[in-house]
Amino acid sequence: MNTSHPRNDWRTWSIAITGMNARPDNPGPGMAVARCLREHPEFHGRLIGLGYDSLDAGIYHDSSCDTAYLLPYPSTGEESLRQRLQEIQARDHMDAIIPCLDSELINFLCLSATLSQLEITTLLPSRHSLAKRGKDRLPALCHATGVDTPETRTINDLRFFEECHESGWHYPLVVKGLFYDAQVVHHPAEAKAACWRIAQQWGYPLLVQRFIPGHEINLTAVCDADSTLLGAVMMRKRAITDKGKAWAGVSIEDHDLLAMAQTLATHLSWHGPLEVEALKGEDGKLYLVEINPRFPSWVYLSHAVGRNLPAILMHLMAQEACPGLAAPVTGTLFIRHAQDVIVSLDQLAAIATTGTH
């Protein structure tokens, strides 16, 4: 964590937040993180939206950010990001950045020295921790920690979907991208189409996972320097999009999920935000599906149940003791909805040509 320079109270900081897209079927977490901070009664600072596309709705949403900038796509590498952050910092000082997308974390981690020089605070896991929780390394992680997980393999040849029954794999199956996206498939043609779609958007490798009947439960929290989970909030999905993302969910308490998450966080020496996605199988077992190295798009539920996780993260980033936390309110439901954001052509032209709004 970069906290080498003297700072004022985080409640007055200018906090930059990435992941400001608002696609209905797969929204980024940025707008929910911004909403948590904006509605925190003690926060009086500024929010800076960092987007990757001129059509990221959050960068035009006044309650989500006071100003906004475009970043180069993560695929362009750390040097492009370094140059852009230096430009933004010279123009509009950022006290902290909360990265909210999996694909950008490596670049931010590579720039830890630059961020320190720019006096920008972050709280992120180490590169080693990040790699160990990767979807392609999940079986090894679960074997080391004694956690159950659906069998997963990397797809190198799409003929697998024609011949999978010969090696004991049967439909339905789950096709997944390394960073994002997952789809349940029921026959070879659907599986191949899902592979092409996911690869076209997110690249390779692709993964296939055995389908486990049951229901999904998720946990999000922030880990301190000792990898202790702070402010854990859990929910059960009640409605999902075509991509399996939560469209509605209800807050719950599940001691098995909490214990699993703490075991994993300790083993990974995790720092910062995380989300643990799990399945409660019809066989009564709890299966780890994946670990996301950031807040989920449903993190606003944490504010609703009395555990504002982005605010807890800011306490840690400012090296303040976290306030005492009451038990989260269970039975609180969130329902996602799509909202039109009105943008003038001048605003769109400004962000598209100058990268600034």
Steps between C-alpha positions, in 0.01 A plus 500: 500500500626845408459730801844657516389863487312710759132531423189676615194311617379258227156655536627797299708308245454495126437131434526356149293193414525276193240261357243771420321308224134421559415216261169357623608137459850544649550836675834607637523560877613863470162671524403290804831582673446869424147484635621347826752781551264775386234388749742451790401775747862591582636524146527852358771450240493466123447196280687464172368247249755309293349333194632306203234588244318820410169312550574403862187649655649558843743767380201722411301423816523805726436311823765242407782740425584869508731470201614218275790383282559219254782253557675294230370145478686258729626307197720798404718432805637673806697771321187644336324497836798667670503785251126554527500500881781756499294720267191475717694559821656815358157631410272372779670360811391150601560398863397139445392257229263206544546263203180304438586275203697174502678567171661827612650383830830370363573838342421683823718259698788551258470874558518489881820711504350753258183526709710566808692775320171652387369487859209276402390249761375151410436181693550197276603136535850395402568368151565157654164500680322621188648221288423225751125576494478500119222287357751274330677436833187457712523118521852521645392767749203294614713187533745692721225640724264204514222692327265332252471638147342376175754322280647746248723459197654726238362467148762469227288329235128559438464135397486436875132596491426229243696234686468606865277205593789268419700651790210509743379856439127537441269791420410750630847655533620850587726685255702784658745771402818546701400848620127535434189333371349155544224312321322174571489292180289196420641361173814526285374771264402725791835433670700595188295814448562601862873442458520717190296777661702509823835470323412781260430736789744382769762287324653168596533268684148365543387270778231237534352405834267225614150625573394461864124514569422736787478871574769766503602695809761775498709684758684830476733655756823694547813331635739687728878459524451173692262366232209518744161546338341831601134583449405178323164523321334197344211462260309236311418567137127517434508593129784494250579637155587288198863528610420367847539841669277592791194700398345459843631357826426484871743545789565184702729357766680176417766385744645244258552765233659736753737226618590409140572862412722552804692178428565612144594856597748374760658252259532767232629769742234720344487879538217723383154426357386160380190306404460127556244327278379159613231243427292332767453167325194281519734248662539738796862591421636850449707536179730791420427637153747789485671779692474849354777742603276806541158612616202348315240703316253424783722668764238771562317234700778535759391860563137391527575238768716733712850397384614752242797309358652776283506720811669219697758478220566873532561465875769243424651707220528798736645274773208573730347249738177364359188585700311227678265313271154379591370173360377551142125517455382177338196477276582824316428470129661685212346514152708640217348727238616677186503879496542741212780755542446808285816620326543788259690454175752755626568288809541186291728679256713636785558162661557329164753756375673622818432211740367749756152596617 
